[in-house]
Amino acid sequence: MDDDIQNHEPENSPEVDSSMLGVGIALGAGIGVALGVAMNNIGVGTALGVAIGTALGAALSRRNVGK
């Protein structure tokens, strides 16, 4: 029974690769600032960009954990 706990697959693992998470946040913040300038509200654009970047970075980091 303990072997099942120790042997986990990457898609079920809570581990994340922090470098990909950082890349996602940085890209999201940059895109968010551009959206904020276009919407004439940099704060809202940056917040949206960071949220989208965090989601993107988390998705990319979970994909790379098993490699």
N, C-alpha and C positions, 0 to 999 in steps of 0.2 A: 504494500500500500504506500510506503514511503517513496518507492521508486517512481510512482506516478506523479508525486509532487515534485521530485527532483528533475524529471524528464519532461520539460515543457517546450512547446513549439514557439517560435518567434511571434507568430500572429496572436498568440494567447498571452504573451509575456508583457508585463507592465514596463519593461526596460525601454528607455529611449536613448537615442544618440544625440547628445546635447549639441554637437556641432551642426547637425542638420536643423535642429530646432532654432539655433541662432541664425542660421542662414535664412530660414523661413521668416523669422521675425524681422530681420533686416530688410529683406525684399518687400515684405508686407508694409513696413513703415515707409519705405521709399514710395511705393505705389500709393499708399494712403495719403502721403503729403501731396503727391500729384493730384489725387482725387480731391483733396481738401482745397487746393488752389483753384481747381476747376469749379468746385461748388462754392468757393468764396468762404470756406469755413475749415481752416487747417486743423483745428482741434478734433472735429468730428471725423475728418478724413484720416487723420493719423490713428485715431482710436479704431476705426473700421479696418484700416490697413494692418495694424498690429494684431487684431483679432483674426483676420484672414490669414496673416502670416504665421501665427501660432498654430492654427489648424493645419495649414500646409506643411509647416515644419514638423509637426507631430506625425503627420501621415508619412512624410518622407523618412523620418527617423525610425519609425516602426518597420518600414520596408527594408531598411539597411541593417537592422540589428542582427538578423540571421546570417549575414554574409561575412 
